[in-house]
Amino acid sequence: MMRRQARMKRDAFLADVGTRPLIMGILNVTPDSFFDSGRYLAGGAALTRVRQMVVDGCDIVDIGAESTRPEAEAIDEAEELARLDRVIAEFAALDVPVSIDTTKSAVAARALSRGAVLVNDVWGLQKDPRMADTVAEAEAAVVIMHNRAEKDKNLDIIADIRRFFERSLSIAARAGIPKQRTILDVGIGFAKTSRQNRDAIVRLSELNDYGLPIMVGASRKRFLGSLTGDGVEGTLVGSLAASLSAIAAGAAILRVHDVKEHAVALRVLRAMRGT
C-alpha cells in the first residue's frame, strides 16, 4: 500500500493531467544513455539535476537505471537495482513526484517502496508477468507504452498500437489497476520507421476513444533527423517542434530531456492559445 505522502504526490500529479500540458523530466542513471551518458550515476549529481529540473518546470521526474535506446546492452536485475539504490533514497523528501522507468517488477517494487508513485513500462505490462500485480499492489499509476520486437514498414502503426493497448489494458484490468491511474504512450522511436513515428504523433486523436491521457516522448529521438532534410539527429529544435505537434494533436504529457526549453515553449503556446 502506498504511503500517505507518496499518495498525495500521485493524486496531485494525476489531478493536473488534462488541465494543462505536463512535463516528465528524464533522469538516466546509466553509463550508456544516448543523451547524458553517465553524468548522473552518483547520488549527488542526480539530486542536483532533479532539483534543477524542478526549478525549470518539470511536473514529474522519470528515473531510468537501464538504457532503452536501440542496441543498448541489457543488464540484469541486480545491476539495475544497484544503480537505482545509489540515487532513489535522495528523492523521497522532494516535492516532485517520481516515476520509475523499468520493465522489471522487482525494480519497480524497490522504487515504489522508496517513494516513487508511477511505473513507466516501455513494454506496457507485457514483458514481466509480475509487473501489473506489482503496480496494483503498490497503488501506483502506470504508463503503458507501445513497443514491438522489430520494425515492420508495412504496418498501419495506429492499428498496431491499438492492438497492443488492448492487450495491455486487459492485463491492467485483471490486476486491478484503475483506469484513472493509467496513461498511454505511443512509443516514439521504438521499433518504428520514421514515417510511423510521425504518424503516431499526428494521428494521436485516433486514440481518444480510450478516454485516457497520452504521453509522447519524442525528445532527442533519432528519427527527427529524417524530417529536417539535413539528417541531423536528435536536435533540441526538432524535439521542440515534435513535442508541440504532439500537444496540438492531443498529448497530455511530454517526456523530455530539456525541461527548461520545453516549459518555455509550452508557456508561449498557452499564451498564444489564450489559456
C-alpha positions as CSV (number, residue, x, y, z in Angstrom):
1,M,0.0,0.0,0.0
2,M,1.3,3.5,-0.9
3,R,2.4,5.7,1.9
4,R,0.4,8.9,2.6
5,Q,3.0,11.3,1.3
6,A,3.5,9.4,-1.9
7,R,-0.2,9.0,-2.4
8,M,-0.6,12.8,-2.1
9,K,2.0,13.3,-4.8
10,R,0.4,10.7,-7.0
11,D,-3.0,12.2,-6.7
12,A,-1.8,15.8,-7.2
13,F,0.0,14.7,-10.4
14,L,-3.0,12.8,-11.7
15,A,-5.3,15.7,-10.9
16,D,-3.2,18.0,-13.0
17,V,-3.3,15.7,-16.0
18,G,-5.5,17.3,-18.7
19,T,-5.6,20.7,-17.0
20,R,-2.5,21.8,-18.9
21,P,0.3,20.0,-20.8
22,L,2.6,18.4,-18.2
23,I,6.3,17.7,-18.4
24,M,8.0,14.5,-17.3
25,G,11.8,15.2,-16.9
26,I,14.1,12.4,-17.8
27,L,16.9,11.3,-15.4
28,N,19.1,8.5,-16.7
29,V,21.3,6.9,-14.1
30,T,23.1,4.7,-16.7
31,P,26.6,4.8,-18.2
32,D,25.3,4.3,-21.7
33,S,22.4,6.7,-22.2
34,F,22.3,8.2,-25.7
35,F,21.9,11.7,-24.2
36,D,23.7,12.1,-20.9
37,S,25.9,9.0,-20.8
38,G,26.7,8.6,-17.1
39,R,26.6,12.1,-15.8
40,Y,24.1,11.3,-13.1
41,L,25.2,7.9,-11.8
42,A,26.3,9.4,-8.5
43,G,23.6,10.3,-6.0
44,G,24.8,13.9,-5.5
45,A,24.9,14.7,-9.2
46,A,21.5,13.1,-9.7
47,L,19.9,15.1,-6.9
48,T,21.3,18.3,-8.3
49,R,19.9,17.5,-11.7
50,V,16.5,16.7,-10.3
51,R,16.4,20.0,-8.3
52,Q,17.3,21.9,-11.4
53,M,14.5,20.1,-13.4
54,V,12.0,21.1,-10.8
55,V,13.1,24.7,-11.0
56,D,13.0,24.5,-14.8
57,G,9.3,23.4,-14.6
58,C,9.0,19.6,-14.7
59,D,5.9,18.0,-13.1
60,I,7.4,14.6,-12.5
61,V,10.8,13.0,-12.7
62,D,11.3,9.7,-14.6
63,I,14.3,7.7,-13.3
64,G,15.8,5.0,-15.5
65,A,18.6,2.7,-14.5
66,E,18.8,0.7,-17.7
67,S,19.1,2.3,-21.1
68,T,16.2,1.6,-23.5
69,R,18.0,3.1,-26.6
70,P,18.2,0.9,-29.7
71,E,21.1,-1.6,-29.5
72,A,21.6,-0.9,-25.8
73,E,23.2,-3.7,-23.8
74,A,20.7,-5.4,-21.4
75,I,21.6,-5.6,-17.8
76,D,20.4,-8.0,-15.1
77,E,18.1,-7.1,-12.2
78,A,20.9,-6.9,-9.7
79,E,22.8,-4.2,-11.6
80,E,19.7,-2.2,-12.3
81,L,18.8,-2.3,-8.6
82,A,22.3,-1.3,-7.6
83,R,22.2,1.8,-9.9
84,L,18.8,2.7,-8.7
85,D,19.7,2.3,-5.0
86,R,22.6,4.9,-5.4
87,V,20.1,7.7,-6.1
88,I,16.5,6.8,-5.2
89,A,16.7,7.4,-1.5
90,E,17.6,11.1,-2.1
91,F,14.4,11.9,-3.8
92,A,11.8,10.9,-1.2
93,A,11.9,14.2,0.5
94,L,11.5,16.3,-2.6
95,D,8.1,17.8,-3.5
96,V,8.2,16.5,-7.1
97,P,6.7,13.0,-7.8
98,V,9.0,10.3,-9.1
99,S,8.4,7.7,-11.8
100,I,10.5,4.6,-12.3
101,D,11.3,3.7,-15.9
102,T,11.8,-0.1,-15.9
103,T,10.4,-3.3,-17.4
104,K,11.3,-5.4,-14.3
105,S,8.8,-5.8,-11.5
106,A,11.5,-6.2,-8.8
107,V,13.0,-2.8,-9.8
108,A,9.6,-1.2,-9.9
109,A,8.8,-2.6,-6.4
110,R,12.0,-1.3,-5.0
111,A,11.4,2.2,-6.4
112,L,7.8,2.3,-5.2
113,S,8.8,1.2,-1.7
114,R,11.2,4.2,-1.7
115,G,8.5,6.7,-2.7
116,A,8.0,6.5,-6.5
117,V,4.4,6.9,-7.5
118,L,4.3,5.8,-11.1
119,V,5.8,2.9,-13.2
120,N,6.8,3.8,-16.8
121,D,7.0,0.4,-18.6
122,V,8.2,0.5,-22.1
123,W,6.7,-2.9,-22.7
124,G,3.3,-2.0,-21.4
125,L,3.0,-4.7,-18.7
126,Q,3.6,-7.4,-21.3
127,K,7.2,-8.3,-20.6
128,D,7.3,-9.2,-16.9
129,P,4.3,-11.2,-15.8
130,R,4.5,-9.8,-12.3
131,M,4.6,-6.1,-13.3
132,A,0.8,-5.5,-13.4
133,D,0.3,-7.0,-10.0
134,T,3.3,-5.0,-8.6
135,V,1.7,-1.8,-9.8
136,A,-1.7,-2.7,-8.5
137,E,-0.5,-3.8,-5.1
138,A,1.5,-0.6,-4.6
139,E,-1.5,1.5,-5.7
140,A,0.8,3.2,-8.3
141,A,0.0,4.9,-11.5
142,V,1.3,3.4,-14.7
143,V,2.4,4.4,-18.2
144,I,1.6,1.7,-20.8
145,M,3.9,2.2,-23.8
146,H,3.6,0.6,-27.2
147,N,6.6,-1.4,-28.3
148,R,7.5,-4.1,-30.8
149,A,10.3,-6.6,-31.2
150,E,11.2,-5.2,-34.6
151,K,10.1,-2.7,-37.3
152,D,7.6,-3.5,-40.0
153,K,7.3,-0.8,-42.5
154,N,4.1,-2.2,-43.9
155,L,2.1,-1.8,-40.6
156,D,-0.6,0.7,-40.1
157,I,1.1,1.9,-36.9
158,I,-2.0,3.2,-35.2
159,A,-3.8,-0.1,-35.8
160,D,-0.8,-1.9,-34.2
161,I,-0.7,0.5,-31.3
162,R,-4.4,-0.2,-30.7
163,R,-3.9,-3.9,-30.7
164,F,-1.0,-3.6,-28.2
165,F,-3.0,-1.2,-25.9
166,E,-6.0,-3.6,-25.9
167,R,-3.7,-6.4,-24.6
168,S,-2.0,-4.2,-22.0
169,L,-5.3,-2.7,-20.8
170,S,-6.7,-6.2,-20.4
171,I,-3.7,-7.2,-18.3
172,A,-4.1,-4.0,-16.2
173,A,-7.8,-4.6,-15.6
174,R,-7.2,-8.2,-14.5
175,A,-4.6,-7.0,-12.0
176,G,-6.9,-4.3,-10.6
177,I,-5.1,-1.2,-11.9
178,P,-7.8,1.5,-12.1
179,K,-8.2,3.3,-15.4
180,Q,-7.8,6.7,-13.6
181,R,-4.2,5.7,-12.8
182,T,-3.4,4.7,-16.4
183,I,-1.5,6.7,-19.0
184,L,-0.9,5.6,-22.6
185,D,2.3,6.2,-24.6
186,V,2.6,5.6,-28.3
187,G,6.3,4.7,-28.0
188,I,8.1,7.1,-30.3
189,G,11.4,5.7,-31.5
190,F,10.6,2.1,-30.5
191,A,10.6,-0.3,-33.5
192,K,9.0,2.3,-35.8
193,T,10.1,3.7,-39.1
194,S,10.5,7.5,-39.4
195,R,7.1,7.7,-41.1
196,Q,5.4,5.6,-38.4
197,N,6.9,7.8,-35.7
198,R,5.5,10.8,-37.4
199,D,2.1,9.1,-37.9
200,A,2.0,8.1,-34.3
201,I,2.2,11.8,-33.3
202,V,-0.1,13.4,-35.9
203,R,-2.8,10.7,-35.6
204,L,-3.0,10.8,-31.8
205,S,-6.6,11.8,-31.9
206,E,-7.5,8.4,-33.3
207,L,-6.8,7.1,-29.8
208,N,-9.1,9.5,-28.0
209,D,-11.8,6.8,-27.6
210,Y,-9.7,5.2,-24.8
211,G,-10.5,8.2,-22.7
212,L,-7.0,8.1,-21.2
213,P,-4.2,10.7,-21.2
214,I,-1.5,10.1,-23.7
215,M,2.2,10.8,-23.1
216,V,4.6,11.4,-26.0
217,G,8.4,11.1,-25.7
218,A,9.9,12.4,-29.0
219,S,12.7,14.2,-27.2
220,R,16.1,13.9,-28.9
221,K,14.9,10.9,-30.9
222,R,17.0,9.8,-33.9
223,F,14.1,9.9,-36.4
224,L,13.8,13.7,-36.2
225,G,16.9,13.9,-38.4
226,S,15.0,12.3,-41.3
227,L,12.4,15.1,-41.2
228,T,14.7,18.1,-41.5
229,G,16.3,17.2,-44.8
230,D,19.8,17.6,-43.3
231,G,19.9,14.3,-41.4
232,V,20.9,16.0,-38.2
233,E,19.6,13.7,-35.5
234,G,18.1,14.4,-32.1
235,T,18.3,18.2,-32.1
236,L,16.6,20.4,-29.5
237,V,14.8,22.4,-32.2
238,G,13.5,19.2,-33.7
239,S,12.4,17.9,-30.3
240,L,10.5,21.1,-29.5
241,A,8.7,21.0,-32.9
242,A,7.7,17.4,-32.4
243,S,6.6,18.0,-28.8
244,L,4.4,21.0,-29.7
245,S,3.0,18.9,-32.6
246,A,2.1,16.2,-30.1
247,I,0.4,18.7,-27.8
248,A,-1.6,20.1,-30.8
249,A,-2.6,16.5,-31.6
250,G,-3.9,15.9,-28.1
251,A,-1.0,14.7,-25.9
252,A,-1.3,15.5,-22.2
253,I,2.2,14.8,-21.1
254,L,5.6,15.3,-22.7
255,R,8.6,13.2,-21.7
256,V,11.7,15.3,-22.3
257,H,15.4,15.8,-21.6
258,D,15.4,19.6,-22.0
259,V,12.9,20.6,-19.3
260,K,13.5,24.4,-19.3
261,E,13.2,24.8,-23.0
262,H,10.0,22.7,-23.2
263,A,8.5,24.6,-20.3
264,V,9.2,28.0,-22.1
265,A,7.7,26.6,-25.3
266,L,4.6,25.5,-23.6
267,R,4.1,28.8,-21.9
268,V,4.3,30.5,-25.3
269,L,1.8,28.0,-26.7
270,R,-0.6,28.6,-23.9
271,A,-0.3,32.4,-24.2
272,M,-0.9,32.1,-28.0
273,R,-4.0,30.0,-27.3
274,G,-5.1,32.3,-24.5
275,T,-5.4,29.5,-22.0
